[in-house]
Amino acid sequence: MTEAKKPIKRPRGKAQLSAERCIACGARCQSACPVDDCIEMDDGGSPIIDQSKCIGCVKCVKVCPAQAIDMFFTPEEQALLAQLLAERGGAPDGTDDPEARALARKLAEYRGVWVLVEQTEGEAAKVSWELLGKGRELADTLAVPLSALVIGADVEHLCTEAFAYGADTAYLVDAPAFRFYRTESYLKAVCQLVAKYRPEIILMGATGLGRDLAGAVATAVGTGLTADCTGLAIDDKRNLMQTRPAFGGNIMATIMCDRFRPQMATVRPHVMQMPEKGTGRSGTTIRETCELNEDDVLVKVLEIIGDRQTHSVDIGGADLIVSGGRGMMGKDNFALLQELADELGGVVGASRSVVDAGWMPQDRQVGQTGKTVRPKIYIACGISGAIQHLVGMQDSDVIIAINRDKDAPIFQVATYGIVGDVLTIVPAITSRLRDMKAGVAE
């Protein structure tokens, strides 16, 4: 009679924080932990784990969006784990969780970076090329192809243009039914291609069209979407790190969609650097058809009416912006900024507080709730530099700040700073420019 072999009890390990990966997302891990006082949050929003109380339930590991919490095993536990997994045919690193293996297989089915080429009457929006430039970086990091998604009527020329901006492949849906953007028709085309080719990342511009379509697609395919991103990068587990302002713009949050694919993000125009247009680049155009019955589409486009607001100024595309804040002290003083902008060949912008006060129209607003700009020169006059404003202009090539408060946050991002009364300094600069133009400069 032989003695029954005593079963090996699987070691559970202890939760351990990887501080360099933690994004201080809040208290998700603390809320998930079933043990009182096992996880506390420090002043910066990062968890402090009491390993003496940890029961190894792995709940905090599963809810962490940044994979910043791992299970720690002692050498003795590692030896037992290796023995146990060898008997069961598992992996020596502890990844024998069937759920984890199934998730890994599911995520591995998705590969490639896609960028929607937004177009109107065959003319592409510049944000599409900006996103192709960023998409090229992400695709190279992941070692996958970069693809352009072109939908419309008579838009095949946009595929060639997409190759010039870095795309390897272009998926083309070209049919009369797609001449005008309608959520229902575009949604069907995009979802059909996603189901067939399974990209791991889809980027769209944070425009009216992009915001509408991205939300519809994310809902239809059952994945996450981060809107108005200001930064995109890849972590060591192929997750897209999507950075955007949060809590009213007071902090910058990094969001990841680690359990669903594709990962989707929208990015405002002028946030990403416009790539150089290459010459002689080519790629593969894959033509796809989408069976669409026009009678089934509820929305009909009867007429396209141009912008009747002829006074409207596109500050988003300006190379030089003279922007004013509360420090201008009143609506009438913006005439000083207009004079300076006229001398420099630029346009006048404004902060949110100015727009809220009714001193300038909303289409001139720069910032998180306004427009993101990337001019060659940005002159901030009487603007303190709240984070909500900075996220809309901090990528300008040259920033000149004029403010009477030497400790104003705007000086932290400024290339050149002038401390003084903006109502005195701006007219002096304008006068000097006029003298120089007249050839009487000293």
CORTAPE-V708400 format. One record per residue. N is the residue number from 1. PHI is phi as a letter, one per 30 degrees, with the letter a starting at -180 (999 if undefined). PSI is psi in whole degrees, 0 to 359 (999 if undefined). D_FIRST is the distance of its C-alpha to the first C-alpha in Angstrom with 2 decimals. Layout:
# CORTAPE-V708400
N_PHI_PSI_D_FIRST ; N_PHI_PSI_D_FIRST
This chain:
# CORTAPE-V708400
1_999_124_0.00 ; 2_c_147_3.77 ; 3_d_133_6.67 ; 4_d_137_9.21 ; 5_d_128_12.28 ; 6_d_127_15.18 ; 7_d_146_18.12 ; 8_d_128_21.23 ; 9_d_124_24.14 ; 10_d_128_27.26 ; 11_d_143_30.11 ; 12_c_334_33.28 ; 13_i_180_35.88 ; 14_b_144_39.41 ; 15_d_139_42.58 ; 16_b_133_45.13 ; 17_d_135_48.74 ; 18_c_99_50.37 ; 19_e_326_53.92 ; 20_d_340_55.62 ; 21_c_344_54.35 ; 22_d_133_55.04 ; 23_c_11_58.14 ; 24_h_52_58.52 ; 25_d_350_58.41 ; 26_k_223_58.27 ; 27_b_35_55.46 ; 28_d_313_53.10 ; 29_d_321_50.11 ; 30_d_319_51.06 ; 31_d_326_51.40 ; 32_d_335_48.03 ; 33_d_127_46.14 ; 34_d_354_44.58 ; 35_c_125_44.64 ; 36_d_134_47.97 ; 37_i_13_49.74 ; 38_d_324_47.08 ; 39_b_122_49.68 ; 40_c_157_53.35 ; 41_c_135_56.23 ; 42_d_181_58.68 ; 43_d_336_62.43 ; 44_d_1_62.12 ; 45_i_12_59.67 ; 46_c_148_56.60 ; 47_d_146_53.30 ; 48_c_114_52.08 ; 49_c_124_48.28 ; 50_d_98_46.74 ; 51_d_338_43.30 ; 52_d_339_42.23 ; 53_c_349_42.50 ; 54_d_133_41.12 ; 55_c_4_37.97 ; 56_i_33_37.58 ; 57_d_345_38.40 ; 58_i_7_40.42 ; 59_d_322_43.19 ; 60_d_326_45.87 ; 61_d_319_44.78 ; 62_d_329_45.19 ; 63_c_347_48.65 ; 64_d_119_50.20 ; 65_d_345_52.80 ; 66_c_7_53.01 ; 67_h_43_49.31 ; 68_c_356_50.24 ; 69_c_126_47.00 ; 70_b_168_43.74 ; 71_c_129_40.30 ; 72_c_132_39.77 ; 73_b_139_36.39 ; 74_d_163_35.84 ; 75_e_321_34.50 ; 76_d_318_31.08 ; 77_d_323_31.11 ; 78_d_321_32.30 ; 79_d_316_29.40 ; 80_d_320_26.88 ; 81_d_318_28.99 ; 82_d_319_29.11 ; 83_d_316_25.32 ; 84_d_315_24.97 ; 85_d_329_27.79 ; 86_d_321_26.56 ; 87_d_326_23.37 ; 88_c_354_25.66 ; 89_i_27_28.48 ; 90_c_191_30.91 ; 91_c_143_33.70 ; 92_d_347_33.36 ; 93_c_6_36.33 ; 94_j_2_34.74 ; 95_d_55_36.62 ; 96_c_7_33.68 ; 97_d_116_35.39 ; 98_e_323_35.94 ; 99_d_318_39.21 ; 100_d_320_40.44 ; 101_d_321_39.59 ; 102_d_320_41.39 ; 103_d_318_44.37 ; 104_d_319_44.54 ; 105_d_321_44.59 ; 106_d_314_47.27 ; 107_d_327_49.47 ; 108_d_343_49.15 ; 109_d_345_50.87 ; 110_c_126_54.08 ; 111_b_143_56.19 ; 112_j_151_59.86 ; 113_c_128_62.65 ; 114_c_144_65.32 ; 115_b_127_68.74 ; 116_d_125_70.92 ; 117_d_99_74.46 ; 118_d_133_76.55 ; 119_b_153_79.89 ; 120_b_118_83.03 ; 121_h_39_85.34 ; 122_i_0_83.73 ; 123_c_124_84.10 ; 124_d_146_80.93 ; 125_d_139_80.43 ; 126_d_331_80.31 ; 127_d_333_77.13 ; 128_d_319_75.35 ; 129_d_325_76.29 ; 130_d_318_75.36 ; 131_d_328_71.88 ; 132_d_324_71.60 ; 133_d_315_72.30 ; 134_d_322_69.50 ; 135_d_327_67.26 ; 136_d_318_67.78 ; 137_d_314_66.38 ; 138_d_317_63.31 ; 139_d_320_62.69 ; 140_d_322_63.01 ; 141_d_320_60.51 ; 142_d_350_58.00 ; 143_h_48_58.93 ; 144_b_165_59.75 ; 145_d_154_62.99 ; 146_c_127_65.66 ; 147_b_145_67.06 ; 148_c_140_70.15 ; 149_c_110_70.18 ; 150_c_120_73.69 ; 151_b_132_74.68 ; 152_l_200_78.25 ; 153_b_127_81.05 ; 154_h_50_82.66 ; 155_b_19_80.56 ; 156_d_332_79.23 ; 157_d_336_81.34 ; 158_d_336_79.08 ; 159_d_315_76.21 ; 160_d_320_78.32 ; 161_d_324_79.20 ; 162_d_322_75.55 ; 163_d_322_74.77 ; 164_d_334_77.55 ; 165_c_10_75.82 ; 166_j_352_72.44 ; 167_d_143_70.64 ; 168_c_326_68.72 ; 169_b_151_68.55 ; 170_b_124_70.57 ; 171_c_118_69.41 ; 172_c_122_72.63 ; 173_c_104_73.23 ; 174_b_110_76.93 ; 175_a_152_78.55 ; 176_e_329_81.59 ; 177_d_344_79.43 ; 178_c_16_78.26 ; 179_d_317_81.76 ; 180_c_145_81.63 ; 181_d_128_78.66 ; 182_b_135_77.19 ; 183_e_314_73.84 ; 184_d_315_72.66 ; 185_d_314_73.45 ; 186_d_322_72.22 ; 187_d_317_69.02 ; 188_d_318_68.21 ; 189_d_314_68.90 ; 190_d_314_66.85 ; 191_d_325_63.82 ; 192_d_317_63.93 ; 193_d_322_63.87 ; 194_d_316_61.15 ; 195_d_328_58.88 ; 196_d_318_59.62 ; 197_c_342_59.53 ; 198_h_70_57.47 ; 199_d_152_59.15 ; 200_c_342_57.40 ; 201_b_135_60.68 ; 202_b_125_63.89 ; 203_c_139_66.99 ; 204_b_156_70.16 ; 205_d_145_73.36 ; 206_d_59_73.80 ; 207_c_181_76.92 ; 208_e_316_77.79 ; 209_d_311_76.31 ; 210_d_317_73.23 ; 211_d_320_72.33 ; 212_d_312_72.75 ; 213_d_318_70.77 ; 214_d_317_67.94 ; 215_d_321_67.19 ; 216_d_318_67.23 ; 217_d_314_64.94 ; 218_e_320_62.40 ; 219_d_317_62.27 ; 220_d_320_61.96 ; 221_c_355_59.12 ; 222_i_50_57.30 ; 223_b_179_57.48 ; 224_c_161_59.09 ; 225_b_129_62.65 ; 226_c_124_64.31 ; 227_c_152_68.09 ; 228_h_48_70.87 ; 229_d_147_68.78 ; 230_c_352_70.56 ; 231_a_142_67.82 ; 232_b_136_65.04 ; 233_a_172_62.39 ; 234_c_133_58.85 ; 235_d_185_55.91 ; 236_d_0_53.01 ; 237_c_24_51.00 ; 238_i_17_53.80 ; 239_d_144_54.94 ; 240_d_116_58.68 ; 241_d_113_59.94 ; 242_c_111_62.86 ; 243_c_134_65.23 ; 244_a_157_67.84 ; 245_d_145_69.83 ; 246_b_166_68.26 ; 247_h_53_69.33 ; 248_i_18_72.95 ; 249_i_6_72.86 ; 250_d_339_72.08 ; 251_b_163_68.90 ; 252_c_120_67.54 ; 253_c_141_64.15 ; 254_c_121_61.73 ; 255_c_140_59.90 ; 256_b_147_57.04 ; 257_c_87_55.48 ; 258_c_354_51.99 ; 259_c_0_50.20 ; 260_b_153_52.84 ; 261_b_150_54.97 ; 262_d_162_57.72 ; 263_d_129_58.86 ; 264_b_141_62.46 ; 265_b_147_65.31 ; 266_c_147_69.07 ; 267_b_135_71.36 ; 268_d_150_74.96 ; 269_e_146_77.73 ; 270_i_4_78.83 ; 271_d_316_75.62 ; 272_c_149_74.24 ; 273_d_132_76.29 ; 274_d_123_78.13 ; 275_d_160_76.93 ; 276_d_141_79.42 ; 277_d_116_80.22 ; 278_d_153_79.28 ; 279_c_138_81.44 ; 280_i_0_80.16 ; 281_d_143_76.64 ; 282_b_168_75.22 ; 283_a_190_72.14 ; 284_c_125_70.66 ; 285_c_122_71.96 ; 286_c_111_69.60 ; 287_d_128_71.57 ; 288_b_150_69.84 ; 289_c_146_71.21 ; 290_b_112_70.62 ; 291_d_111_71.67 ; 292_b_119_73.78 ; 293_d_114_76.01 ; 294_e_328_78.94 ; 295_d_338_79.44 ; 296_d_349_75.99 ; 297_d_120_76.83 ; 298_d_327_78.35 ; 299_c_132_80.27 ; 300_c_137_83.36 ; 301_c_115_85.29 ; 302_c_324_89.00 ; 303_a_143_90.56 ; 304_c_118_89.72 ; 305_c_126_92.09 ; 306_d_168_92.60 ; 307_d_117_92.53 ; 308_d_352_95.74 ; 309_d_79_95.34 ; 310_d_341_97.43 ; 311_d_351_97.49 ; 312_d_139_93.72 ; 313_c_131_92.64 ; 314_d_90_89.38 ; 315_d_339_88.39 ; 316_d_332_85.03 ; 317_c_7_86.75 ; 318_d_144_89.32 ; 319_d_340_89.50 ; 320_b_127_91.17 ; 321_b_129_90.70 ; 322_c_110_92.66 ; 323_c_141_90.64 ; 324_c_151_91.74 ; 325_b_199_90.07 ; 326_e_334_91.19 ; 327_d_350_93.05 ; 328_d_347_95.71 ; 329_i_356_96.91 ; 330_l_161_98.16 ; 331_d_319_98.52 ; 332_d_331_101.94 ; 333_d_350_100.65 ; 334_d_347_98.50 ; 335_d_329_101.75 ; 336_d_321_101.46 ; 337_d_324_98.11 ; 338_d_322_99.58 ; 339_d_317_102.41 ; 340_d_318_100.02 ; 341_d_321_97.84 ; 342_d_321_100.97 ; 343_d_328_102.04 ; 344_c_353_98.62 ; 345_i_33_98.10 ; 346_c_194_95.12 ; 347_b_164_94.16 ; 348_c_131_93.67 ; 349_c_182_90.29 ; 350_a_159_89.25 ; 351_d_171_86.46 ; 352_d_320_85.01 ; 353_d_326_87.04 ; 354_d_316_90.21 ; 355_d_318_89.30 ; 356_d_329_88.35 ; 357_d_351_91.74 ; 358_i_14_93.48 ; 359_d_330_95.05 ; 360_b_153_93.52 ; 361_d_161_92.08 ; 362_d_331_88.35 ; 363_d_355_88.35 ; 364_c_359_89.23 ; 365_d_131_86.19 ; 366_c_133_83.88 ; 367_k_190_80.41 ; 368_e_318_77.16 ; 369_c_6_78.89 ; 370_c_232_81.67 ; 371_c_146_81.65 ; 372_c_127_79.81 ; 373_b_157_82.33 ; 374_b_60_82.22 ; 375_d_169_85.88 ; 376_d_324_87.21 ; 377_b_130_88.90 ; 378_b_118_88.07 ; 379_c_112_90.54 ; 380_c_114_89.24 ; 381_c_114_92.16 ; 382_i_29_91.56 ; 383_c_124_87.86 ; 384_d_321_85.55 ; 385_j_43_82.44 ; 386_d_154_79.89 ; 387_e_328_76.57 ; 388_d_327_77.44 ; 389_d_321_80.47 ; 390_d_322_78.90 ; 391_d_344_76.21 ; 392_c_351_79.06 ; 393_b_0_81.07 ; 394_d_347_79.15 ; 395_c_12_78.71 ; 396_d_148_82.49 ; 397_d_312_83.66 ; 398_b_129_86.11 ; 399_c_123_86.19 ; 400_c_120_89.34 ; 401_c_134_89.12 ; 402_b_116_92.15 ; 403_a_143_91.51 ; 404_d_343_93.21 ; 405_c_110_89.88 ; 406_d_342_88.73 ; 407_c_11_85.20 ; 408_d_137_84.83 ; 409_e_336_81.45 ; 410_d_331_83.35 ; 411_d_342_84.27 ; 412_d_337_80.60 ; 413_c_356_80.57 ; 414_d_142_84.25 ; 415_d_319_85.48 ; 416_b_140_88.81 ; 417_b_141_89.66 ; 418_b_120_93.01 ; 419_c_118_93.24 ; 420_l_184_96.28 ; 421_d_115_98.01 ; 422_d_330_97.10 ; 423_d_344_100.39 ; 424_c_319_102.29 ; 425_d_317_100.12 ; 426_d_312_99.74 ; 427_d_326_103.53 ; 428_d_319_104.07 ; 429_d_317_101.62 ; 430_d_316_103.25 ; 431_d_319_106.71 ; 432_d_319_105.64 ; 433_d_320_104.25 ; 434_d_320_107.52 ; 435_d_318_109.51 ; 436_d_321_107.41 ; 437_d_328_107.90 ; 438_d_355_111.61 ; 439_i_21_111.72 ; 440_c_20_112.99 ; 441_d_145_109.91 ; 442_d_999_110.77
